[in-house]
């Protein structure tokens, strides 16, 4: 995963199973699964990493992104995600 990220990680997409299953989200044991993905020169989807998130807050997303980018050794040029407020605020803090 890291080799693919170093080669093709200029633009990544992060998405989480946010509001995918509303009834499941209300259950006590629900967790969100987030995926860091990109694509190679043949337009194949590459998985760079994934996470399991129990509470989707700005602070948890900041910690997740900082950890991921520290492991991968650099920030991408652009990050594509949905319009979730906690995600947007977390990405504004990442440097």
NULUM-202990 format. One line per field, with one value per residue (C-alpha): x, y, z. Coordinates in steps of 0.2 Angstrom, whole numbers, always signed. Layout:
<recs>
x: (X ...)
y: (Y ...)
z: (Z ...)
</recs>
This chain:
<recs>
x: (+0 +14 +23 +7 +4 +22 +20 +2 -3 -3 -22 -32 -50 -56 -73 -82 -98 -106 -125 -125 -135 -145 -153 -136 -128 -141 -136 -123 -110 -110 -93 -88 -76 -65 -55 -40 -40 -32 -29 -14 -10 -22 -36 -37 -42 -28 -32 -19 -26 -42 -48 -62 -70 -82 -85 -85 -78 -66 -53 -54 -52 -37 -29 -33 -26 -10 -7 -10 +1 +15 +16 +15 +28 +20 +4 -5 -8 -27 -39 -57 -70 -89 -96 -96 -93 -81 -70 -69 -64 -51 -43 -42 -30 -19 -2)
y: (+0 +12 +9 +13 +29 +35 +32 +37 +47 +65 +65 +54 +51 +48 +42 +34 +24 +40 +39 +24 +13 +25 +11 +3 +20 +22 +5 +6 -5 +4 +9 +19 +12 +25 +21 +31 +27 +33 +27 +22 +26 +13 +20 +5 +9 +7 +5 +16 +12 +11 +15 +10 +25 +24 +42 +54 +70 +83 +79 +60 +64 +76 +62 +49 +60 +65 +47 +42 +55 +53 +34 +38 +52 +66 +75 +73 +88 +86 +76 +72 +69 +72 +87 +81 +95 +86 +80 +97 +106 +92 +94 +113 +109 +97 +104)
z: (+0 +4 -12 -22 -11 -14 -33 -36 -20 -27 -27 -15 -10 +8 +10 +25 +27 +33 +34 +23 +35 +46 +57 +59 +64 +79 +86 +100 +91 +75 +67 +52 +39 +30 +15 +7 -11 -27 -45 -55 -73 -80 -70 -58 -40 -27 -9 +1 +18 +28 +46 +58 +66 +80 +83 +68 +76 +70 +83 +78 +60 +63 +73 +59 +45 +54 +58 +40 +32 +45 +40 +22 +24 +14 +11 -6 -17 -16 -6 -12 +1 +4 +12 +30 +41 +53 +38 +31 +47 +51 +34 +36 +52 +43 +37)
</recs>
